[in-house]
Amino acid sequence: MTEQVYQREAATCLARVARWVDRIDDEGLDRTTGDGLVTLEFDDGTKYVLNRQGGSRQIWFAAGARAWHYDWNGTAWVDDRDGHRLEARIVEVVAAKLGHPVPGID
């Protein structure tokens, strides 16, 4: 993957996740964004962080004591260990943290 493709796909991913958080109807969740970073902030002070890692051309997601690294496979960001999709993991851990289902990321 070229640097240009990586930058484009990473930026698209981060923007999609930020828009998704804005659609969740729960006052216990907010988000902040920065250059290459989306932070999900919960009302108890917990933060989950999604960020681009340019050196490895990956997206990293940290939620609590867990962290995952994702590679672009041409159509989706997939975990570099077991191949699960980034969006599915984010939805799973956010729903668990909030204690109720949340919509999928489109």
N, C-alpha and C positions, 0 to 999 in steps of 0.2 A: 504494500500500500504506500502510495506517495504521501509526502507530508501534507500536500494540499487536500487530498482525500481525507486523511486523518483529521485535519483541522475542521473541515466541513462537517464530517459525520459526528465528531465530538461536540461541536457547537450545536448541531441539530438535536442531539440527544439531551444535552443540558437544558436547552430551551423547552423541549417537550416535557421533561420532568418538572421544570418550574411551572409551566402552564397547568400540568396535572395537579400539582399541589394546590394551586389557586382554585381548582374546581372542587376540591374536597370540602364538604360542608362540616367542618369540625373546628371549633375555636381552640382546640388543644394542639393544633398544628399550624405552623407558619414556615416561611422559607425566606432565606436571603440568598442573593447571588453575588458573585464576584467574577473576576477574570478566570474562567475555566473551573468554576466551582458553584455548586448548589448545596446549601446547608438546610436540612430539614430540622426545624426546632420545635420541640414538644413542650407543653406547659410545665412539665416537671424538670425542665432544664436539660433534658437529654437532647443530643444533636447527632444526626446521621449526616454523613458527608459524601457527596458524589463529586468527583473531580477528575479532570483530564490529567493524564500523565504522559506528557509529550515525549520524554526520553524513551519510553517503552511503547509509545503509540497505543496506549490502553486507556480505559476508563476504570477508575477504582471507586468502590462503594464501601464505606465503613458504617456499620450499624451496631452500636454497643461494642461488645468485645469481638465481634466478627468483622471480617473484611474480605472482599472478593475483587479479583482483577478480571477485566473483560477485554477481549479482542474483537475487532471488527471482522466479520467473516464475509463481507460483501453485501449482506442483507440485514444483519442484526449484530448487536453486541452480545457475545457469548463468553461465559466463564472459561478461563484458561485451564481449569481442572476437570470439571464435569460437563461443560457445555450448556448449562442452563442459561436462559436469557436474562439479561439485566432487568428489563421491565418487570418480569415475573417476580424476581427477587425483591425489588423495591416494593411492589404491591403487597407481597407476602409479609415483609417485616413491618411495613407501616400499618397494615391492618392489624397485625398482632399487637403492636405497640398501642394503637388506639382502642383496641378491644372490639372492633366492629369491621365489617367488610368495607372496602373502598373500591371505587371504579378502577377498571384497567387503564393503563396508559395508552392513549392513541397516538 
